[in-house]
């Protein structure tokens, strides 16, 4: 039993979809579940549609998204193929959604879900056309969540019941192809967070007891740095679950932060592999312990340094901390780094203007508050003297700095 996940870059155009078909023919061992993201930059385009829902440019943006998908279909299918009618029907649904009265979080999830719906229908039809018997599955029918902010918290028990009822009999005969990123809650469709398709693959892998989960990326595997930032980035051939999980926490963007836990719990290997070069050596993530790992250099941008100072001449205590942490939790502002003195506490999180405004208004009677935006968080994991000398930022730019036995972190002006 295998699970494959293909992201937007791997299905961005006609040649990319043909390449995915080739990968499935050559590397897909059945039973097989395939998870796909939206094609190319469709999710961003759909968010643009939302941003212009009351604008005269709405129709133009809607037509651009439709033309993009129909151009791909014309490169894959004959003119009379039923996929054209199916996709056209979905675009009609998208145009007729209630864009004014639906709650913002649910409207966003519903609109962006069409990116995955379009791609999964197109690729299901293409795989059937090339002789790979495939059945389309609507992921929100089986991945059940609670409504939590803009991201769903998976209900593992209900999801397992749905998956066990819907999938095993089909998998005996066909590949199942479904969508990443989207799930359902009692109120409707919900997302699993940015880049949540990786997490979807892990959910299916864990609940089906897969032998392995493979994420097909535009890199050969997990590197110790972003090659766009650091030219001599090196690939890890093996990584322990714990190391990979920490790297995602610190901001490494190759895999979604929630992906590791369900796979580690069930001891399912995670393979990160290149769709451009499927024969290259991938990165394999397991429970195997490894020593002397290469240092990892991770940058996390759009950070905000937010400081709380007590106003009554007392010290920061557990009551103050509890009040701050509760509001941060309620606003879904995970702390990426923190530091405190006797009378203040400073936290670093990913900046959101609306959430910062809410934070200021909620705690303004208890604390003096200050913040800086446009910052970059640098993490050097498993540092060596050379890594510190090479990648430590100049002292003049550092706003907050920490060092432990193995990790160095600095928050700097970007």
C-alpha positions as CSV (number, residue, x, y, z in Angstrom):
1,X,0.0,0.0,0.0
2,X,1.5,3.3,-1.1
3,X,0.4,7.0,-1.0
4,X,1.8,9.5,-3.6
5,X,1.4,13.2,-3.3
6,X,2.0,15.6,-6.3
7,X,2.1,19.4,-5.6
8,X,1.1,22.2,-7.9
9,X,4.5,22.5,-9.6
10,X,4.4,18.9,-10.7
11,X,1.1,19.3,-12.6
12,X,1.5,22.9,-13.7
13,X,1.1,22.3,-17.5
14,X,0.5,19.6,-20.1
15,X,4.0,18.2,-20.1
16,X,4.0,18.1,-16.3
17,X,0.7,16.0,-16.2
18,X,2.2,13.6,-18.8
19,X,5.3,13.3,-16.6
20,X,3.1,12.4,-13.6
21,X,1.4,9.8,-15.7
22,X,4.7,8.3,-16.5
23,X,5.8,8.3,-12.9
24,X,2.7,6.5,-11.9
25,X,3.2,3.9,-14.6
26,X,6.8,3.3,-13.7
27,X,6.9,3.7,-9.9
28,X,3.3,3.3,-8.7
29,X,2.8,0.0,-6.9
30,X,-0.8,-0.8,-6.2
31,X,-2.8,-0.5,-4.0
32,X,-2.1,3.2,-4.5
33,X,-3.8,6.4,-3.3
34,X,-2.7,9.6,-5.1
35,X,-3.1,13.1,-3.6
36,X,-2.9,16.2,-5.9
37,X,-2.7,19.9,-5.2
38,X,-4.2,22.6,-7.4
39,X,-2.4,23.1,-10.7
40,X,0.4,25.6,-10.8
41,X,-0.6,28.8,-9.0
42,X,-4.3,28.2,-9.1
43,X,-4.9,28.5,-5.3
44,X,-3.3,32.0,-5.4
45,X,-5.5,32.9,-8.4
46,X,-8.6,31.7,-6.6
47,X,-7.7,33.9,-3.6
48,X,-7.4,36.8,-6.1
49,X,-10.9,35.9,-7.2
50,X,-12.0,36.3,-3.6
51,X,-10.2,39.6,-3.2
52,X,-12.0,41.0,-6.3
53,X,-15.5,39.4,-5.6
54,X,-17.1,42.9,-5.7
55,X,-14.9,44.2,-8.4
56,X,-15.5,44.6,-12.2
57,X,-12.3,42.4,-12.7
58,X,-14.0,39.4,-11.1
59,X,-15.2,38.0,-14.4
60,X,-11.8,38.5,-16.1
61,X,-10.0,36.7,-13.3
62,X,-12.6,33.8,-13.4
63,X,-12.1,33.5,-17.2
64,X,-8.3,33.5,-16.8
65,X,-8.5,30.5,-14.3
66,X,-10.9,28.7,-16.6
67,X,-8.8,29.3,-19.7
68,X,-5.7,28.0,-17.9
69,X,-7.4,24.7,-17.1
70,X,-9.1,24.3,-20.5
71,X,-5.7,24.9,-22.3
72,X,-4.2,22.1,-20.3
73,X,-7.2,19.8,-21.1
74,X,-6.9,20.6,-24.8
75,X,-3.3,19.3,-24.7
76,X,-4.3,16.0,-23.0
77,X,-7.8,15.0,-24.3
78,X,-9.6,14.8,-27.6
79,X,-12.2,17.5,-28.2
80,X,-15.3,15.3,-27.4
81,X,-13.9,13.9,-24.1
82,X,-16.5,14.2,-21.3
83,X,-14.0,15.9,-19.0
84,X,-14.7,19.2,-20.7
85,X,-18.4,19.0,-19.6
86,X,-17.4,17.9,-16.1
87,X,-15.0,20.8,-15.6
88,X,-17.3,23.3,-17.1
89,X,-20.0,22.3,-14.7
90,X,-17.6,22.9,-11.8
91,X,-16.7,26.3,-13.1
92,X,-20.4,27.2,-13.2
93,X,-20.7,26.1,-9.6
94,X,-17.7,28.4,-8.7
95,X,-19.3,31.4,-10.4
96,X,-22.6,30.9,-8.7
97,X,-21.3,30.6,-5.1
98,X,-22.7,33.1,-2.6
99,X,-19.8,35.5,-2.3
100,X,-21.5,38.0,0.0
101,X,-23.2,36.2,2.9
102,X,-21.0,33.2,3.5
103,X,-18.7,33.4,6.6
104,X,-15.2,34.5,5.4
105,X,-13.3,31.5,6.6
106,X,-15.7,29.0,5.0
107,X,-16.0,31.1,1.8
108,X,-12.2,31.1,1.4
109,X,-12.0,27.3,1.9
110,X,-14.9,26.7,-0.4
111,X,-13.5,28.9,-3.2
112,X,-9.9,27.6,-3.0
113,X,-11.2,24.0,-2.9
114,X,-12.1,24.2,-6.5
115,X,-8.4,24.3,-7.4
116,X,-7.9,20.8,-6.1
117,X,-11.3,19.7,-7.6
118,X,-10.3,20.8,-11.1
119,X,-6.8,19.2,-11.0
120,X,-8.1,15.9,-9.5
121,X,-10.8,15.5,-12.1
122,X,-8.4,16.3,-14.9
123,X,-5.7,13.9,-13.7
124,X,-8.2,11.1,-12.9
125,X,-9.5,11.3,-16.5
126,X,-6.0,11.4,-17.9
127,X,-4.8,8.3,-15.9
128,X,-7.9,6.4,-17.1
129,X,-7.1,7.5,-20.7
130,X,-3.5,6.0,-20.5
131,X,-4.8,2.8,-19.0
132,X,-4.4,3.3,-15.3
133,X,-7.8,2.5,-13.8
134,X,-8.5,5.3,-11.4
135,X,-11.4,6.4,-9.3
136,X,-12.0,10.0,-8.2
137,X,-12.7,10.6,-4.5
138,X,-13.8,13.8,-2.8
139,X,-11.5,14.2,0.2
140,X,-13.9,16.2,2.4
141,X,-16.2,13.1,2.3
142,X,-13.6,11.1,4.3
143,X,-11.3,13.6,6.0
144,X,-13.4,15.0,8.9
145,X,-12.3,17.9,11.0
146,X,-13.4,20.4,13.7
147,X,-13.6,24.0,12.6
148,X,-10.5,25.7,14.0
149,X,-9.6,29.1,12.8
150,X,-9.0,28.8,9.1
151,X,-7.5,25.2,9.5
152,X,-9.3,22.0,10.3
153,X,-8.2,19.9,13.3
154,X,-8.5,16.3,12.1
155,X,-11.1,14.0,13.8
156,X,-9.0,10.9,13.5
157,X,-11.7,8.5,14.7
158,X,-14.4,9.7,12.3
159,X,-11.9,10.0,9.4
160,X,-10.8,6.4,10.0
161,X,-14.4,5.2,9.9
162,X,-15.1,7.0,6.7
163,X,-11.9,5.8,5.0
164,X,-12.3,2.2,6.1
165,X,-15.8,2.2,4.7
166,X,-15.1,3.9,1.4
167,X,-11.6,2.9,0.2
168,X,-10.5,-0.8,0.7
169,X,-13.0,-2.4,-1.7
170,X,-12.1,0.2,-4.5
171,X,-8.3,-0.1,-3.9
172,X,-8.5,-3.8,-4.7
173,X,-9.2,-2.9,-8.3
174,X,-8.3,0.8,-8.9
175,X,-6.0,3.6,-8.0
176,X,-7.8,6.2,-5.8
177,X,-7.1,9.8,-6.7
178,X,-8.2,12.6,-4.3
179,X,-7.4,16.2,-3.3
180,X,-4.9,17.5,-0.8
181,X,-5.4,20.6,1.4
182,X,-9.2,20.3,1.8
183,X,-11.4,18.5,4.3
184,X,-14.8,19.1,5.9
185,X,-16.2,20.3,9.2
186,X,-19.8,20.5,10.4
187,X,-20.1,23.9,8.8
188,X,-18.8,22.9,5.4
189,X,-15.4,22.6,3.5
190,X,-12.3,23.7,5.5
191,X,-8.6,23.7,4.7
192,X,-5.8,22.0,6.4
193,X,-3.5,25.0,6.1
194,X,-1.0,26.3,3.6
195,X,0.7,23.5,1.8
196,X,-1.6,21.1,3.5
197,X,-1.6,18.5,0.7
198,X,1.5,16.9,2.4
199,X,-0.5,16.6,5.6
200,X,-3.4,15.0,3.6
201,X,-1.0,12.4,2.3
202,X,0.2,11.6,5.8
203,X,-3.5,11.3,7.0
204,X,-4.3,8.8,4.3
205,X,-1.0,7.0,4.9
206,X,-1.6,6.7,8.6
207,X,-5.2,5.7,8.4
208,X,-4.6,3.1,5.7
209,X,-1.5,1.7,7.2
210,X,0.6,2.5,4.1
211,X,4.0,0.9,3.6
212,X,5.4,4.3,2.6
213,X,4.3,7.8,1.7
214,X,6.1,9.6,-1.2
215,X,6.0,13.3,-1.7
216,X,7.1,14.3,-5.2
217,X,8.8,17.7,-5.3
218,X,10.9,19.9,-7.6
219,X,14.0,19.0,-5.6
220,X,15.8,15.7,-5.3
221,X,15.0,15.5,-1.5
222,X,15.3,17.5,1.6
223,X,18.3,19.9,1.6
224,X,20.1,21.5,4.5
225,X,19.2,25.0,3.1
226,X,17.1,26.6,0.5
227,X,19.2,26.5,-2.7
228,X,17.8,29.9,-3.7
229,X,19.3,31.3,-0.6
230,X,22.5,29.2,-0.2
231,X,24.3,28.0,-3.2
232,X,26.1,25.0,-1.7
233,X,23.0,23.4,-0.1
234,X,23.4,19.7,0.4
235,X,20.9,16.9,0.3
236,X,20.1,14.6,3.3
237,X,19.8,11.0,2.1
238,X,18.4,10.0,5.5
239,X,16.7,11.8,8.3
240,X,15.1,10.8,11.6
241,X,11.5,11.8,12.1
242,X,12.5,14.0,15.0
243,X,15.0,16.0,12.9
244,X,12.6,16.4,10.0
245,X,9.9,17.5,12.4
246,X,12.1,20.1,14.0
247,X,13.2,21.4,10.7
248,X,9.6,22.0,9.6
249,X,8.9,23.8,13.0
250,X,11.8,26.1,12.4
251,X,10.5,27.0,9.0
252,X,11.9,24.5,6.4
253,X,9.3,24.6,3.7
254,X,9.9,21.3,1.9
255,X,7.1,19.5,3.8
256,X,4.1,20.7,5.8
257,X,4.9,20.9,9.6
258,X,2.0,18.5,10.6
259,X,3.1,15.8,8.1
260,X,5.6,14.0,10.3
261,X,3.7,13.1,13.4
262,X,1.0,10.7,12.0
263,X,3.7,8.9,10.0
264,X,6.1,8.7,12.9
265,X,3.3,7.4,15.2
266,X,2.7,4.5,12.7
267,X,6.4,4.1,11.7
268,X,5.6,4.8,8.1
269,X,8.6,6.0,6.0
270,X,8.3,9.3,4.3
271,X,10.1,9.6,0.9
272,X,10.8,13.0,-0.6
273,X,11.6,12.5,-4.3
274,X,12.1,14.5,-7.5
275,X,9.4,14.5,-10.1
276,X,11.9,16.0,-12.6
277,X,14.4,13.2,-12.0
278,X,12.5,10.2,-10.6
279,X,15.6,8.0,-10.7
280,X,17.7,10.2,-8.5
281,X,18.4,9.2,-4.9
282,X,15.6,10.6,-2.6
283,X,15.5,11.5,1.1
284,X,14.1,8.8,3.3
285,X,12.7,9.8,6.7
286,X,12.3,7.1,9.3
287,X,12.8,6.4,13.0
288,X,16.4,5.5,12.4
289,X,18.8,7.5,14.7
290,X,21.6,9.4,13.0
291,X,24.6,11.3,14.4
292,X,26.7,14.1,13.1
293,X,24.1,15.5,10.7
294,X,25.0,18.4,8.4
295,X,24.0,21.8,9.8
296,X,20.7,23.1,8.5
297,X,20.3,26.8,7.7
298,X,16.6,27.8,7.8
299,X,15.1,31.3,7.1
300,X,11.6,32.2,8.1
301,X,10.4,35.5,6.7
302,X,7.5,38.0,7.5
303,X,8.2,37.7,11.2
304,X,6.9,40.1,13.9
305,X,8.7,40.8,17.2
306,X,6.0,41.7,19.7
307,X,6.9,42.8,23.3
308,X,4.7,43.0,26.4
309,X,5.8,45.1,29.3
310,X,3.9,45.0,32.7
311,X,2.7,48.4,33.7
312,X,2.3,48.1,37.5
313,X,6.0,47.8,38.5
314,X,5.7,44.1,39.2
315,X,7.6,41.3,37.5
316,X,6.4,39.1,34.7
317,X,4.8,36.1,36.4
318,X,2.8,33.0,35.6
319,X,-0.5,35.0,35.6
320,X,0.9,37.4,33.0
321,X,2.2,34.6,30.9
322,X,-1.1,32.7,31.0
323,X,-3.0,35.8,29.9
324,X,-0.6,36.4,26.9
325,X,-0.5,32.8,25.8
326,X,-4.3,32.5,25.9
327,X,-4.8,35.4,23.6
328,X,-2.0,34.1,21.2
329,X,-3.7,30.7,21.2
330,X,-7.2,32.2,20.6
331,X,-5.8,34.2,17.6
332,X,-3.9,31.2,16.2
333,X,-0.5,33.0,16.5
334,X,2.0,30.2,17.1
335,X,5.2,31.4,18.8
336,X,8.4,30.9,16.8
337,X,10.8,32.3,19.4
338,X,10.5,34.0,22.8
339,X,12.5,35.7,25.4
340,X,11.7,37.4,28.7
341,X,13.3,39.8,31.2
342,X,12.0,40.7,34.7
343,X,9.4,43.1,33.5
344,X,8.8,42.1,29.8
345,X,8.3,39.2,27.5
346,X,9.0,39.3,23.8
347,X,7.6,36.8,21.3
348,X,8.2,36.2,17.6
349,X,5.4,35.0,15.3
350,X,4.4,35.3,11.6
351,X,3.0,38.7,11.0
352,X,-0.7,39.3,10.4
353,X,-2.0,42.8,10.6
354,X,-5.5,41.9,11.6
355,X,-4.2,39.6,14.4
356,X,-1.8,42.1,15.7
357,X,-4.6,44.7,15.8
358,X,-6.7,42.3,17.8
359,X,-3.8,41.5,20.1
360,X,-3.3,45.2,20.8
361,X,-6.9,45.8,21.6
362,X,-7.3,42.8,23.8
363,X,-4.4,43.3,26.1
364,X,-4.0,47.1,26.1
365,X,-5.3,47.5,29.7
366,X,-2.8,45.0,31.1
367,X,0.5,45.7,29.2
368,X,2.4,48.2,27.3
369,X,3.0,46.7,23.8
370,X,5.5,47.3,21.1
371,X,6.2,45.5,17.8
372,X,8.5,45.4,14.8
373,X,7.6,43.8,11.4
374,X,9.5,42.9,8.3
375,X,11.9,40.6,10.1
376,X,13.6,37.3,9.3
377,X,14.2,34.5,11.7
378,X,17.5,32.6,11.1
379,X,18.0,29.1,12.5
380,X,21.3,27.2,12.3
381,X,20.4,23.7,13.4
382,X,23.2,21.4,14.5
383,X,25.7,24.2,14.1
384,X,29.4,23.9,13.8
385,X,32.0,26.6,14.3
386,X,32.2,27.0,10.5
387,X,28.4,27.3,10.1
388,X,28.3,29.9,12.8
389,X,31.1,32.0,11.2
390,X,29.5,31.6,7.8
391,X,25.8,32.3,8.5
392,X,25.6,34.3,11.8
393,X,24.3,37.8,10.9
394,X,26.1,41.1,11.8
395,X,25.4,42.1,15.4
396,X,24.0,45.5,14.2
397,X,20.9,43.8,12.6
398,X,20.0,41.4,15.4
399,X,16.9,42.2,17.4
400,X,16.8,38.9,19.4
401,X,19.3,36.1,19.7
402,X,19.4,32.6,21.3
403,X,21.9,29.8,21.4
404,X,21.6,26.2,22.8
405,X,23.9,23.2,22.7
406,X,23.0,22.5,19.1
407,X,20.9,25.4,17.7
408,X,21.5,29.0,17.0
409,X,18.7,31.4,16.3
410,X,18.6,35.1,15.5
411,X,15.8,37.5,14.6
412,X,17.0,40.2,12.2
413,X,15.8,43.0,9.9
414,X,15.2,41.4,6.6
